[in-house]
């Protein structure tokens, strides 16, 4: 059995990392699995790029930039990412697709696949699995719906567009997707129960078969280490209470950095005895102006590529905070838990799939600042308890290892190729 996974990147970004780990998982359980990407940043032989020459790289950059410009001109970026799905490259003749028994889509935007080039791949008459890392596949263009429910019936008057109206771009995209999916041999996989439920409710993917298979994680890399030694290595205090926040950029409001700032100010004002004991760790890009809004001492590491350093940071912290307002199945939450670090998040999206309330973390009432603060304080007071740290690690080992997830995909693929298997 040969599987080809299609994703924008190989290792850059959450969806890319999830896709890469799934492909690795499949190879480890005896399935021939490769990735075809628009841009390759790593060195894995498992990954091939559609750009194989300077001209190919140039065309890739042009498509990507045009897609970005279009988004900036015609969508309201404060409402999150919106992809129009009209810029892409025809990869249907690629030999990896031709040889594959099953084609598995992942995150295919940013100039990789348009709706018309997706149609070309559907025309190959091979089983298509689409692993969703956000909501784009069943909306009129937004990647996360916020509070809009248009995708349940038909999109239009889209709040994510600069000039919403009844027959706006979202409505046209929704109609194009409806026609595209009508006869497609398409099976949907979502990484969380929440996204699976949303896909089943949607007007576009409701008629399709929807399965929930979570992302996997390499527990031999993300694992507990001696916190005292790690802190010394990173130049951190042995006795401080550290709160970690991770995001590619804090400007993405969906990630909830503004919520974290409000929560930390609440704790600072309500618990003056902790003002000198708490410090904040930030992994990702944060502007000085934003960082200055945090009342506690802040240690910013910027964007890191070295996995061993990232693992060290997870191990150095007392609690990982993920105050996202809407989230699928966060890789960073899995990574923190795998390192034995408790997590605080709102009880939304895929968070309940990973966090067991007051066992390996805290699920706060959406979107209560007081309860989120209560959760952070609960973990800071209890997170060092061996049982909680072990429970965090056990959750990942028992539910999200590469072998477990690889076998779930293997079973799905076998059922698609051999329905009576």
C-alpha positions in Angstrom: 0.0 0.0 0.0 1.4 3.4 -1.0 0.1 6.7 0.5 1.0 10.2 -0.5 0.3 13.1 1.9 -0.1 16.6 0.3 0.6 19.6 2.5 1.9 23.1 2.0 5.1 22.6 4.0 6.9 19.6 5.5 7.9 20.8 9.0 7.0 24.5 9.3 3.8 25.1 11.2 1.4 23.0 13.2 -0.4 21.3 10.3 3.0 20.5 8.6 4.4 18.9 11.8 1.2 16.9 12.3 1.3 15.7 8.7 5.0 14.8 8.9 4.4 12.8 12.1 1.4 10.9 10.6 3.6 10.0 7.6 6.4 8.8 9.9 3.9 6.8 11.9 2.6 5.0 8.8 6.1 4.1 7.8 6.8 2.6 11.2 3.8 0.3 10.9 4.7 -1.0 7.5 2.9 1.4 5.2 4.9 3.1 2.4 4.1 6.8 3.1 5.6 9.9 1.5 4.8 13.7 1.5 4.5 16.0 -1.4 4.8 19.7 -0.4 4.9 23.1 -2.0 8.0 24.1 0.1 10.5 21.7 1.7 12.4 23.0 4.8 13.7 19.7 6.2 16.0 17.0 4.9 13.8 13.9 5.1 13.9 11.6 2.1 10.2 10.9 2.9 9.4 14.4 1.6 9.4 15.6 -2.0 8.8 19.2 -3.2 6.8 20.2 -6.3 9.5 22.8 -6.9 12.6 21.1 -8.3 14.3 24.0 -10.0 15.0 27.7 -9.6 12.0 28.4 -11.9 9.8 26.0 -9.8 10.8 27.9 -6.7 10.1 31.2 -8.3 6.6 30.0 -9.4 5.9 28.7 -5.9 6.8 32.1 -4.4 4.6 33.9 -6.9 1.6 31.7 -6.1 2.2 32.0 -2.4 2.6 35.8 -2.5 -0.5 36.3 -4.8 -2.5 34.2 -2.3 -1.3 36.4 0.5 -1.9 39.6 -1.3 -5.4 38.5 -2.2 -6.2 37.7 1.4 -4.8 41.1 2.6 -6.8 43.1 0.0 -10.2 41.4 0.2 -10.5 39.9 3.7 -10.7 41.3 7.3 -7.5 39.9 8.8 -8.8 40.7 12.3 -11.3 37.9 11.8 -8.6 35.3 11.0 -7.2 33.7 7.9 -9.4 33.5 4.7 -8.4 31.5 1.7 -10.1 32.0 -1.7 -9.0 28.7 -3.2 -8.4 30.1 -6.7 -4.6 30.0 -6.9 -2.9 26.6 -7.2 -0.8 24.3 -9.3 -1.9 21.2 -11.1 0.0 18.3 -9.6 -2.3 15.5 -10.8 0.4 14.2 -13.2 3.0 14.0 -10.4 4.4 10.4 -10.3 3.9 10.1 -6.6 0.2 10.7 -7.0 0.0 8.4 -10.0 1.6 5.6 -8.0 -0.3 6.1 -4.8 -3.1 3.9 -3.8 -4.6 6.6 -1.6 -4.1 10.4 -1.7 -4.3 12.1 1.7 -4.8 15.9 1.7 -3.8 18.0 4.7 -3.4 21.8 4.7 -3.3 22.6 1.0 -3.8 26.4 0.9 -1.4 29.4 0.3 -1.2 28.7 -3.5 -0.7 25.0 -3.4 -4.1 23.7 -4.5 -7.0 25.6 -5.9 -10.5 24.2 -6.1 -9.9 23.5 -9.8 -6.6 21.6 -9.2 -8.3 19.6 -6.5 -10.9 18.7 -9.1 -8.0 17.4 -11.3 -6.9 15.1 -8.5 -10.4 13.9 -7.9 -10.5 13.0 -11.6 -7.7 10.4 -10.9 -10.5 8.3 -9.4 -8.4 7.3 -6.4 -9.7 7.2 -2.8 -9.1 10.7 -1.3 -8.7 11.1 2.5 -8.7 14.7 3.7 -7.2 15.2 7.1 -8.6 18.5 8.4 -6.4 20.8 10.5 -9.0 23.6 10.5 -12.4 24.3 9.1 -11.6 25.6 5.6 -12.7 22.4 3.8 -16.3 23.0 4.9 -16.6 26.8 4.9 -16.8 29.5 2.3 -13.2 30.4 2.9 -12.5 31.1 6.6 -10.2 28.7 8.4 -12.0 29.2 11.7 -15.6 30.4 11.9 -15.4 32.4 15.1 -19.1 32.9 15.9 -20.5 32.7 12.4 -22.7 29.7 11.6 -23.1 30.2 7.9 -21.3 26.9 7.1 -24.2 25.0 8.5 -26.4 26.0 5.6 -24.7 28.2 2.9 -22.1 30.9 3.3 -22.6 34.5 2.4 -22.5 37.9 4.2 -19.1 36.6 5.5 -17.7 38.6 8.5 -14.2 37.6 7.4 -14.5 39.6 4.1 -13.9 43.3 3.7 -17.2 43.8 1.9 -19.7 41.1 3.0 -22.9 40.6 1.0 -25.4 37.9 0.2 -23.5 36.7 -2.9 -20.0 37.5 -1.9 -16.9 35.4 -2.4 -17.7 33.1 0.5 -21.0 32.3 -1.1 -19.4 31.6 -4.5 -16.7 29.4 -2.9 -19.3 27.5 -0.9 -21.2 26.8 -4.1 -18.0 25.7 -5.9 -17.2 23.3 -3.1 -20.7 21.8 -3.0 -20.4 21.0 -6.7 -16.8 19.7 -6.3 -17.6 17.4 -3.5 -20.8 16.0 -5.0 -19.4 12.9 -6.7 -15.9 12.9 -5.0 -14.6 9.7 -3.5 -13.8 11.6 -0.3 -13.3 10.5 3.2 -12.8 13.0 6.0 -10.5 12.7 9.0 -10.4 15.3 11.8 -7.8 15.5 14.5 -10.4 16.2 17.3 -13.9 15.2 18.3 -14.9 18.8 18.2 -13.8 19.3 14.5 -15.4 16.0 13.6 -18.7 17.2 15.0 -18.5 20.5 13.2 -17.7 18.7 9.9 -20.7 16.4 10.3 -23.0 19.4 11.0 -21.7 21.3 8.0 -23.7 21.5 4.8 -20.7 20.6 2.7 -19.2 17.6 4.4 -22.2 16.3 6.4 -23.0 13.7 3.7 -19.4 12.4 3.7 -17.9 9.7 6.0 -16.1 11.5 8.9 -13.6 9.8 11.2 -11.7 11.2 14.2 -8.0 10.2 14.4 -5.8 12.5 16.5 -2.3 13.7 15.7 0.6 11.7 16.8 3.8 12.6 18.7 7.2 11.1 19.2 7.3 10.3 22.9 11.0 9.3 22.6 11.8 13.0 21.8 9.2 14.8 23.9 9.7 13.3 27.3 10.3 14.4 30.9 13.8 15.5 31.9 15.3 16.7 35.2 13.8 20.1 35.7 16.6 21.4 38.0 19.3 20.5 35.5 17.3 21.9 32.6 16.7 25.2 34.3 20.4 25.6 35.1 21.2 24.9 31.4 18.7 27.6 30.3 19.8 30.1 32.9 16.5 30.0 34.7 15.9 30.2 38.5 15.6 26.9 40.4 12.8 28.2 42.6 10.7 30.4 40.4 7.2 29.5 39.1 7.3 29.5 35.3 4.3 29.9 32.9 4.9 29.1 29.3 3.1 30.4 26.2 3.9 29.2 22.7 2.6 30.6 19.3 4.1 31.3 15.9 3.0 34.9 16.5 1.0 36.5 19.3 -0.8 38.7 16.7 -3.1 35.8 15.9 -6.1 36.7 18.2 -7.4 33.2 18.0 -4.4 32.0 20.0 -5.5 34.2 22.9 -2.4 36.1 23.9 -4.6 39.1 24.9 -6.5 36.7 27.2 -3.3 35.7 28.8 -2.3 39.3 29.4 -5.6 40.0 31.0 -5.3 36.8 33.2 -1.8 37.6 34.3 -2.8 41.1 35.3 -5.7 39.7 37.2 -3.3 37.3 39.1 -0.8 40.1 39.7 -3.5 42.3 41.3 -5.3 39.6 43.2 -2.2 37.7 44.4 0.5 40.2 45.3 2.4 37.6 47.3 3.2 35.9 43.9 4.5 38.9 42.1 8.2 38.1 42.7 7.8 34.3 42.3 6.1 34.1 38.9 7.9 34.5 35.5 6.7 34.1 32.0 8.3 32.1 29.2 7.4 32.9 25.6 8.3 30.7 22.7 7.5 32.4 19.4 7.5 35.9 17.9 6.3 38.7 20.3 6.7 42.4 19.8 8.2 44.5 22.7 5.0 46.5 22.9 3.0 43.4 23.5 5.5 41.9 25.9 5.5 45.1 28.0 1.8 44.5 28.8 2.7 41.5 30.9 3.1 42.5 34.6 5.6 39.7 35.5 9.2 39.3 34.3 9.2 37.8 30.9 11.8 35.6 29.2 11.3 35.5 25.4 13.1 32.8 23.3 11.8 33.8 19.9 11.2 31.3 17.2 13.3 28.2 17.8 14.0 25.3 15.4 16.2 23.2 17.7 13.8 20.5 19.0 16.0 19.6 21.9 15.8 23.3 23.2 12.1 23.3 22.8 11.8 20.1 24.8 14.0 21.7 27.5 11.7 24.7 27.7 8.7 22.5 28.2 10.5 20.7 30.9 11.7 23.9 32.6 8.2 25.3 33.0 5.6 24.6 35.8 2.6 25.0 33.5 1.9 25.4 29.8 -0.9 27.9 29.0 -2.9 27.6 25.8 -5.6 30.3 26.1 -6.9 29.8 22.5 -10.4 31.0 21.7 -10.8 28.3 19.0 -8.5 25.4 18.5 -8.4 21.9 16.9 -5.9 19.5 18.4 -2.9 21.6 19.5 0.5 20.0 18.8 2.0 22.2 21.6 -0.4 20.9 24.2 0.5 17.3 23.3 4.2 18.2 23.4 3.9 19.8 26.9 1.9 16.8 28.2 4.4 14.4 26.8 7.1 16.2 28.8 5.0 15.8 31.9 4.0 19.4 32.0 0.3 20.2 33.1 -1.7 22.4 30.7 -4.3 25.1 31.3 -6.8 25.9 28.5 -10.4 26.8 27.9 -12.8 23.9 27.6 -13.2 24.3 23.9 -12.3 22.6 20.6 -10.0 19.7 20.9 -8.7 20.6 24.4 -11.0 18.1 26.2 -9.5 15.3 24.0 -6.1 16.0 25.6 -6.7 17.6 29.0 -8.5 15.8 31.9 -9.7 18.4 34.3 -7.6 18.6 37.5 -5.8 15.4 36.5 -3.2 16.5 34.0 -4.2 20.1 33.8 -7.2 22.5 34.0 -10.1 23.2 31.6 -11.4 26.7 32.3 -14.9 27.9 31.7 -15.0 29.6 28.3 -14.1 32.5 28.3 -13.8 33.4 32.0 -10.7 35.3 33.0 -11.3 34.5 36.6 -11.6 30.7 36.0 -8.5 30.8 33.7 -6.6 32.5 36.5 -7.9 29.9 39.0 -6.6 27.2 36.7 -3.1 28.7 36.4 -3.0 29.0 40.2 -4.3 25.5 40.7 -1.5 24.1 38.5 1.2 26.3 40.1 0.2 25.0 43.5 -0.2 21.3 42.4 1.6 20.8 39.2 4.8 19.6 40.8 2.9 16.7 42.3 4.4 13.5 40.8 1.0 12.0 40.1 -0.2 15.0 38.0 3.1 15.0 36.0 2.8 11.2 35.4 -0.8 11.5 34.4 0.1 14.2 31.9 2.7 11.9 30.3 0.5 8.8 30.5 -2.3 10.5 28.6 0.0 11.0 25.5 1.6 7.5 25.8 -1.8 5.8 26.0 -3.6 7.8 23.3 -1.2 9.7 20.9 1.9 7.7 20.2 3.1 7.3 16.6 2.3 3.5 16.7 -1.2 4.0 17.9 -2.1 6.7 15.3 -0.3 4.8 12.5 -2.4 1.8 13.2 -5.6 3.8 13.1 -4.7 5.3 9.7 -3.7 1.9 8.5 -7.1 0.4 9.4 -8.9 3.3 7.7 -6.8 2.9 4.5 -7.4 -0.9 4.5 -11.1 -0.3 4.8 -11.1 2.1 1.9 -9.2 -0.2 -0.4 -10.9 -3.4 0.8 -14.4 -2.5 2.1 -14.9 -6.0 3.4 -11.5 -6.1 5.1 
